[in-house]
Amino acid sequence: MRRPLSGGHGQMDYRVSDVMARKKISTTIYITEEQNRMLKELYEKTKVPVAEYIRQGIDLLLDKHRTMLSGQLSLLETKELYQ
């Protein structure tokens, strides 16, 4: 289960061990060379997998636009109910 941690400036941080327990599907995304370079640099400094940063970015986007999601709870709100 993901548990947001304070990341400052409204950012969320997640415990990698919590994330690894969730079932995942495989998908293909296309990013720019600059995004790839920056993600790899971030990985080298933190050892957090690039895929985890991508998942966190998706969660932030879904949370930002949750009012457009047919009145459903966001992923983060749903998780908070079961903690």
N, C-alpha and C positions, 0 to 999 in steps of 0.2 A: 504494500500500500504506500502511495506517495505521501510524504508529509512535508509540506512547504516549510522552509526555514527562512529566517529573515536574511534577505540578500541586500537590503538597502535600496533606496530610490525606487521603491515599489516593485523591485525585482524579486523573483522567487528562486529559491535554491532547493534542491532535492537530495535526499540521501540516496546515493547510487545503489546501495544494497536493497533499499525498499523498491526501487524501480526495477531491478533485475528480476524480482519475483513476479511481475506482471506478465501475462501472456502478450506476445507481440506478433505482428504480422510483418511480412517483408513487402517493401514497396520501393520504387525507384523515384528519386528526385534529381533535379538538375539545379546546380548552384553555379555561381560565377567562380572564376579562378581566384578572385580576391576573397570571396567567402570561404573557399576551400583552404586557401593559405592561412587565413585568420583562424579558422577552426582547428587546423593542424597545429598552429602555434599555441592556441589555447590548450589543446590536448597535451602538448609537450610540457607546458608549465603546470598543469593541474592533474594530468593522468586520468581525467574524466573522459570517457569515450565520446567521440564526435556525435554518434547516434543519440546519446543522452542529451547533448546540447540541442540537437534538432527536435527531440521530443519535448524538451522544455519550451522551446520556441513555439511549437504547435500548441501546447497547453496555454501559453500566454495569449496567443492569437484567439483561440477558442474562448478563453475567459473574457477577453476584450469584446468579443462579438456575441456573447451568450444570449443577449436579448433577441438575436436573429434566429435562434435555434429552437423554434417551435415551442417555446415555453419550457423546454427541458432544463434540468439543472446542468451546470457545467461539470466537467470531469472533476474539478477540484472541489466543488460544492458537494457532489455525490460522495467523494472520498471522505470529506469531513463528517458526513452523517454516520459513517461506519467506523469512526476512530474511537 
